[in-house]
Amino acid sequence: MSDDSPIVMGIWGPPHPHPLLAPEKNEGWGKLRAAYDQLRERIEESDADVIIVYSTTWPSVIGHQVQCRENPEWTHVDDDFHALGSMPYSFKVDVDLANGIVEAGEKRGLHMRGVDYHGFPIDTGSIVALSLLNPDNKLPMTILSSNMYANRAETIVLGKATTDVLKAQGKKAVAVVVASLSNRMFTKHIEPEDDRIHSQKDDEWNRKILEFFAKGRLEDISQLSRDIHSQIRVQKVVAFKPAWWLASAMGQHNRYDGDVLAYEALHGSGGAVISLTPTKGSVGDKEFDEDDVEYYRGDRNVIDSDSTLEVSETASANSEVSDSSHTVPEGGIIETSAAPKAVGAYPHARRVGELLYLSGV
């Protein structure tokens, strides 16, 4: 994306209620709370018109959901840490922006749904972020769900749809991601003073990620999302997608001033409060491996396609095939109705000489 992004600041914050409800019970939780307080002041000093939250604690299955209720108001209790207390909330939503994101996402090929229901539950992470960053509703906001099954293409397109609307409506935004770094947590009660990162491996990876954030290397983190997810994330969703959305919305490059304000344990998970501000400087943009995506057209399924391969992709006439009982169909594509459908962005099965190339199976 271009350098003229309408997002003036990106924020990464943890999804758990401890900094909001019990900052005094643990020194680390108090540091996270103080970091939120600092960012609240920065938001107030910025020229942002709106706050957009992408929350991993609002999982969706059917498409991407957007909070469109003008004044969602309720009292929420966290499903795990209910002993910490209740979280009453009353938020002000930018309805025009929210509906615009739904329409822009649909134009880019996504399945979108606006949420406008009295009593529809707002998730813990969004309540914590908005209560601490925007306690007096000085800025209107909206919240985007995190689709559990969406992979990179969908998430990148969602970020671009978000920016489309900001530009069309002439608004500047603060983009807030609600997500843990490592998300392994203790499965039994622990006393606040005993809180720590779940494992040394999680802590080491968290610190590597924070080095990237501190240097403003947002797109590098986005490119490494799959590796990060495989190393320190419980495999309950597809990939470490918040970095994809944030990079796509803010700009897919490394030209940011990064500031890691706090990094602490939250019941074993890695909680960090981070800010990213666009700048002209950069640690250098690399030749990224992941492709860019403008429109989402669903997973490509070559097995159902009538398209032919380029000559360079087909088996060479001079290739030796050791097993003569297997013949290569014209075009180099091996089709079978018995195998399960391939999944992913580039599914195919192709024999070249003695080799069978598989992807997304």
C-alpha positions as CSV (number, residue, x, y, z in Angstrom):
1,M,0.0,0.0,0.0
2,S,1.0,3.6,-0.4
3,D,2.6,5.9,2.1
4,D,-0.5,8.0,2.4
5,S,-2.3,5.6,4.7
6,P,-5.2,7.2,6.7
7,I,-4.1,5.3,9.7
8,V,-2.0,7.6,11.9
9,M,-1.1,5.0,14.6
10,G,-1.2,1.3,15.1
11,I,-1.5,-0.3,18.5
12,W,-1.1,-3.9,19.6
13,G,-2.5,-4.9,23.0
14,P,-3.3,-8.1,25.0
15,P,-6.8,-9.5,25.1
16,H,-7.1,-10.4,28.8
17,P,-8.9,-8.3,31.5
18,H,-6.1,-8.1,34.1
19,P,-4.8,-4.6,33.2
20,L,-8.3,-3.2,33.4
21,L,-9.7,-5.0,36.4
22,A,-6.6,-5.9,38.6
23,P,-3.5,-3.8,37.7
24,E,-2.6,-3.5,41.4
25,K,-2.4,-7.3,42.0
26,N,0.7,-7.9,39.9
27,E,3.6,-5.6,39.0
28,G,3.6,-6.7,35.4
29,W,-0.2,-6.1,35.0
30,G,0.3,-2.6,36.4
31,K,3.0,-2.0,33.8
32,L,0.6,-3.0,31.0
33,R,-2.0,-0.6,32.5
34,A,0.5,2.2,32.6
35,A,1.4,1.5,28.9
36,Y,-2.2,1.8,27.9
37,D,-2.5,5.1,29.8
38,Q,0.5,6.4,27.8
39,L,-1.1,5.4,24.5
40,R,-4.4,7.0,25.6
41,E,-2.6,10.3,25.9
42,R,-1.0,9.9,22.5
43,I,-4.3,9.1,20.9
44,E,-5.8,12.3,22.4
45,E,-2.9,14.3,21.0
46,S,-3.2,12.8,17.5
47,D,-5.5,14.0,14.7
48,A,-7.4,10.6,14.6
49,D,-11.1,10.7,13.9
50,V,-11.9,7.1,14.8
51,I,-10.6,3.9,16.4
52,I,-10.8,0.6,14.5
53,V,-10.3,-2.6,16.6
54,Y,-9.4,-6.0,15.1
55,S,-10.0,-8.4,17.9
56,T,-8.9,-12.0,18.1
57,T,-11.3,-12.6,21.1
58,W,-14.2,-11.9,18.7
59,P,-14.0,-15.1,16.6
60,S,-16.3,-15.6,13.7
61,V,-17.0,-18.5,11.4
62,I,-19.5,-17.2,8.9
63,G,-17.6,-14.4,7.2
64,H,-16.1,-11.2,8.7
65,Q,-18.4,-9.4,11.2
66,V,-18.4,-5.6,11.9
67,Q,-19.9,-3.9,14.9
68,C,-22.6,-1.5,13.5
69,R,-24.7,-0.8,16.7
70,E,-24.7,2.9,17.4
71,N,-24.4,2.6,21.1
72,P,-23.7,-1.0,22.3
73,E,-24.2,-1.1,26.0
74,W,-24.1,-4.0,28.4
75,T,-22.1,-5.6,31.3
76,H,-19.6,-8.3,30.4
77,V,-17.9,-11.0,32.5
78,D,-14.9,-12.7,31.0
79,D,-15.5,-16.4,30.5
80,D,-12.2,-17.5,32.1
81,F,-11.4,-14.7,34.5
82,H,-14.8,-14.0,35.9
83,A,-13.5,-13.8,39.4
84,L,-11.8,-10.5,38.5
85,G,-15.1,-8.8,38.2
86,S,-17.6,-7.3,35.8
87,M,-16.9,-5.0,32.9
88,P,-19.7,-2.6,32.2
89,Y,-19.4,-0.8,28.9
90,S,-21.1,1.9,26.7
91,F,-19.4,2.6,23.4
92,K,-20.0,5.0,20.6
93,V,-19.8,3.4,17.1
94,D,-19.1,5.2,13.8
95,V,-22.0,3.6,12.0
96,D,-21.2,5.1,8.6
97,L,-17.7,3.7,8.8
98,A,-18.8,0.3,10.0
99,N,-21.4,-0.1,7.3
100,G,-18.8,1.2,4.8
101,I,-16.4,-1.5,5.8
102,V,-19.1,-4.1,5.2
103,E,-19.8,-2.8,1.7
104,A,-16.1,-2.4,0.8
105,G,-15.3,-5.9,1.9
106,E,-18.1,-7.3,-0.2
107,K,-16.8,-5.3,-3.2
108,R,-13.5,-7.0,-2.7
109,G,-15.0,-10.5,-2.6
110,L,-15.3,-11.1,1.1
111,H,-18.4,-12.4,2.9
112,M,-19.2,-9.6,5.4
113,R,-21.9,-9.2,8.0
114,G,-22.8,-6.1,10.0
115,V,-23.9,-6.6,13.6
116,D,-26.7,-4.3,14.9
117,Y,-28.4,-6.1,17.8
118,H,-29.2,-5.0,21.3
119,G,-27.3,-7.1,23.8
120,F,-24.9,-8.6,21.2
121,P,-21.9,-9.4,23.3
122,I,-18.7,-7.4,22.8
123,D,-15.6,-9.5,23.6
124,T,-13.2,-9.0,26.5
125,G,-10.2,-7.8,24.4
126,S,-12.2,-5.0,22.7
127,I,-13.7,-3.9,26.0
128,V,-10.3,-3.8,27.7
129,A,-8.7,-1.8,24.8
130,L,-11.5,0.7,24.3
131,S,-12.0,1.2,28.1
132,L,-8.4,2.0,28.6
133,L,-7.5,3.8,25.3
134,N,-10.8,5.7,24.8
135,P,-12.6,5.8,28.2
136,D,-14.7,8.8,27.6
137,N,-15.7,7.9,24.0
138,K,-13.9,10.9,22.7
139,L,-13.5,9.1,19.4
140,P,-16.2,6.8,17.8
141,M,-15.1,3.3,17.0
142,T,-16.0,0.0,15.3
143,I,-14.8,-3.5,15.9
144,L,-13.9,-6.2,13.3
145,S,-14.1,-9.9,14.1
146,S,-11.3,-12.4,13.5
147,N,-12.6,-15.1,11.2
148,M,-11.2,-18.4,12.6
149,Y,-10.7,-20.0,9.2
150,A,-9.6,-17.0,7.1
151,N,-6.1,-17.3,5.8
152,R,-3.7,-14.7,4.5
153,A,-5.6,-13.7,1.3
154,E,-8.8,-12.9,3.1
155,T,-7.2,-11.1,6.0
156,I,-5.1,-8.9,3.7
157,V,-8.1,-8.0,1.6
158,L,-10.0,-7.1,4.8
159,G,-7.3,-4.7,5.8
160,K,-7.4,-3.1,2.4
161,A,-11.2,-2.8,2.5
162,T,-10.8,-1.0,5.9
163,T,-8.5,1.5,4.3
164,D,-10.7,2.0,1.3
165,V,-13.5,3.3,3.5
166,L,-11.3,5.6,5.6
167,K,-10.0,7.2,2.4
168,A,-13.5,7.5,0.9
169,Q,-14.9,9.1,4.0
170,G,-11.8,11.3,4.6
171,K,-11.2,9.9,8.1
172,K,-8.0,9.2,10.0
173,A,-7.8,6.3,12.3
174,V,-6.0,4.5,15.1
175,A,-5.9,0.8,14.3
176,V,-5.9,-1.4,17.4
177,V,-5.1,-5.1,17.3
178,V,-6.2,-7.2,20.3
179,A,-4.0,-10.3,20.5
180,S,-1.5,-12.1,22.6
181,L,2.0,-12.8,21.4
182,S,2.5,-16.4,22.7
183,N,-1.0,-17.7,23.7
184,R,-0.2,-20.8,25.8
185,M,-1.8,-20.3,29.2
186,F,-1.8,-22.2,32.5
187,T,-4.8,-24.5,32.8
188,K,-5.1,-24.2,36.5
189,H,-5.5,-21.2,38.9
190,I,-2.3,-19.4,39.8
191,E,-1.7,-16.6,42.3
192,P,-1.1,-13.2,40.7
193,E,2.4,-13.1,42.1
194,D,3.3,-16.4,40.4
195,D,2.4,-15.3,36.9
196,R,5.1,-15.9,34.3
197,I,5.5,-16.7,30.6
198,H,4.4,-20.3,30.1
199,S,7.8,-21.5,28.8
200,Q,11.3,-20.3,28.0
201,K,10.7,-21.0,24.3
202,D,7.6,-18.8,24.3
203,D,9.5,-16.0,26.0
204,E,12.4,-16.2,23.6
205,W,10.1,-16.0,20.6
206,N,8.1,-13.2,22.1
207,R,11.3,-11.2,22.5
208,K,12.3,-11.9,18.9
209,I,9.0,-10.5,17.8
210,L,9.3,-7.5,20.0
211,E,12.7,-6.7,18.4
212,F,11.0,-6.5,15.1
213,F,8.2,-4.3,16.5
214,A,10.7,-2.0,18.1
215,K,12.4,-1.5,14.8
216,G,9.1,-0.8,13.0
217,R,9.4,-4.0,10.9
218,L,5.7,-4.6,10.6
219,E,5.7,-6.2,7.2
220,D,8.5,-8.5,8.2
221,I,6.3,-9.7,11.1
222,S,3.4,-10.2,8.7
223,Q,5.6,-12.3,6.4
224,L,6.7,-14.4,9.3
225,S,3.2,-14.9,10.6
226,R,3.0,-18.6,9.7
227,D,6.3,-19.4,11.4
228,I,5.3,-17.4,14.5
229,H,2.1,-19.3,14.7
230,S,3.7,-22.7,14.4
231,Q,6.2,-21.9,17.2
232,I,4.3,-20.2,20.0
233,R,0.6,-20.3,19.2
234,V,-2.0,-22.9,20.3
235,Q,-3.3,-24.3,17.0
236,K,-6.9,-23.2,17.5
237,V,-7.2,-20.8,14.5
238,V,-5.5,-20.4,11.1
239,A,-2.2,-18.5,11.5
240,F,-1.1,-15.5,13.4
241,K,-3.4,-13.3,11.3
242,P,-3.5,-10.0,13.3
243,A,-0.2,-9.0,11.8
244,W,-1.6,-9.6,8.3
245,W,-4.6,-7.3,8.9
246,L,-2.5,-4.5,10.6
247,A,0.2,-4.5,7.9
248,S,-2.4,-4.5,5.1
249,A,-4.4,-1.7,6.7
250,M,-1.4,0.5,7.7
251,G,0.8,-0.3,4.7
252,Q,2.8,-3.4,3.8
253,H,6.3,-2.1,4.5
254,N,8.7,-1.5,7.4
255,R,8.6,2.3,7.5
256,Y,7.4,2.7,11.1
257,D,8.6,4.0,14.4
258,G,8.0,1.1,16.8
259,D,7.7,1.5,20.6
260,V,7.3,-1.5,22.9
261,L,5.9,0.1,26.0
262,A,5.4,-3.1,28.1
263,Y,5.8,-6.8,27.9
264,E,4.5,-9.0,30.7
265,A,2.9,-12.4,31.4
266,L,-0.9,-12.7,31.6
267,H,-1.7,-16.1,33.1
268,G,1.2,-17.6,31.1
269,S,0.5,-15.8,27.7
270,G,2.7,-13.1,26.3
271,G,1.0,-9.7,26.7
272,A,2.6,-6.6,25.1
273,V,1.5,-3.0,24.5
274,I,3.1,-1.7,21.4
275,S,2.7,1.3,19.1
276,L,3.6,1.8,15.5
277,T,3.7,5.2,13.8
278,P,4.3,5.7,10.1
279,T,7.6,7.4,9.3
280,K,9.8,8.0,6.3
281,G,12.7,6.0,7.6
282,S,13.0,2.2,7.3
283,V,15.2,-0.7,8.2
284,G,14.9,-1.7,4.5
285,D,12.1,-3.5,2.7
286,K,13.1,-7.0,1.6
287,E,11.9,-9.1,-1.3
288,F,9.0,-10.6,0.4
289,D,7.9,-14.2,-0.2
290,E,4.2,-13.8,0.3
291,D,2.2,-12.4,-2.6
292,D,0.0,-9.3,-2.4
293,V,-3.7,-9.7,-2.8
294,E,-6.3,-7.1,-3.9
295,Y,-9.5,-9.1,-4.2
296,Y,-10.6,-12.3,-2.6
297,R,-11.9,-14.9,-5.1
298,G,-11.9,-18.0,-2.9
299,D,-9.5,-20.8,-2.7
300,R,-8.1,-21.8,-6.0
301,N,-8.9,-25.5,-6.8
302,V,-7.0,-26.6,-9.8
303,I,-8.6,-30.1,-9.7
304,D,-11.9,-28.5,-10.8
305,S,-10.3,-26.2,-13.3
306,D,-10.2,-26.6,-17.1
307,S,-7.2,-24.3,-17.3
308,T,-4.0,-25.6,-18.9
309,L,-0.5,-25.3,-17.7
310,E,2.3,-23.3,-19.4
311,V,4.7,-25.4,-21.5
312,S,7.4,-24.8,-18.9
313,E,5.2,-26.4,-16.2
314,T,4.5,-29.6,-18.1
315,A,6.6,-32.8,-18.2
316,S,9.5,-32.6,-20.6
317,A,9.4,-35.1,-23.5
318,N,12.9,-36.2,-22.5
319,S,12.0,-36.9,-18.9
320,E,12.6,-40.4,-17.8
321,V,9.7,-42.1,-15.9
322,S,10.9,-45.1,-13.9
323,D,7.5,-46.6,-13.4
324,S,6.0,-47.1,-16.8
325,S,2.6,-48.2,-15.3
326,H,1.9,-44.6,-14.5
327,T,1.2,-42.3,-17.4
328,V,1.1,-38.5,-17.3
329,P,-2.1,-37.0,-18.6
330,E,-2.0,-34.4,-21.3
331,G,-1.3,-31.0,-19.7
332,G,0.5,-32.5,-16.7
333,I,-2.4,-32.5,-14.3
334,I,-3.4,-35.6,-12.4
335,E,-7.1,-35.7,-11.6
336,T,-8.8,-38.0,-9.2
337,S,-12.4,-38.0,-7.8
338,A,-11.4,-40.3,-4.9
339,A,-9.0,-37.9,-3.2
340,P,-10.3,-35.2,-0.8
341,K,-10.6,-31.7,-2.3
342,A,-7.4,-29.7,-2.1
343,V,-7.4,-26.6,0.1
344,G,-5.3,-23.4,0.3
345,A,-4.3,-20.7,-2.1
346,Y,-2.5,-22.8,-4.7
347,P,-3.8,-26.4,-4.6
348,H,-2.5,-28.8,-7.3
349,A,-1.1,-32.2,-8.0
350,R,1.4,-32.4,-11.0
351,R,3.8,-35.1,-12.1
352,V,7.0,-34.0,-13.8
353,G,9.3,-36.9,-14.6
354,E,9.7,-39.0,-11.5
355,L,8.4,-36.3,-9.2
356,L,4.9,-35.7,-8.0
357,Y,4.4,-32.0,-6.9
358,L,1.7,-31.5,-4.3
359,S,0.5,-28.3,-2.7
360,G,-2.4,-27.6,-0.3
361,V,-3.5,-31.2,0.0
